[in-house]
Amino acid sequence: MTTPSVHNAKANDLPPTYDPAQVEPAILKQYLDTKAYAASPDAEGEPYAIVIPPPNVTAALHLGHALNNTLQDVLTRYHRMRGFNTLW
């Protein structure tokens, strides 16, 4: 069975449940082919990094954790769009 293109799916073509095994391999291949997870200190642009705080010792996740990760993601994407050499 071939994996359908994630970008060409129509609402009526979607299965009733999400099966990561059907979708994720194609997305991972695209990320690896485009080197989306790779960074080089020699790449163009000023380096941009965010220091990630240590993990929560109580192991009780709350909305603050989601906000923290969202802010890190938004700031990294913003700086990447402005030409910084980023990886998060």
C-alpha positions, 0 to 999 in steps of 0.5 A: 500500500502506498502512503498518500500525499499528506498535502493532497488529502481531501476531507472525504479521503481522510480515514476515521482514525489517525495512523502514524505508521501510514503518514509519518514515514513520508514526512520523516523522509521529506525532513531528512531529504531537505536536512530540516534537522541539520544545522551547521556552524558555518552556515550563513546568518548569525547564530541564534539559540535558546537555552532550554530550561531543565526538566520539571522535577515534579513530572506534573506537566501543566499549561506553562510547559506548553506555553514555554515550548510554544514561545521557543518554537515561535521565537526560533521560527521568527529568527529563522525567517529573518535569516538567522542560523537556527536549530531548535 
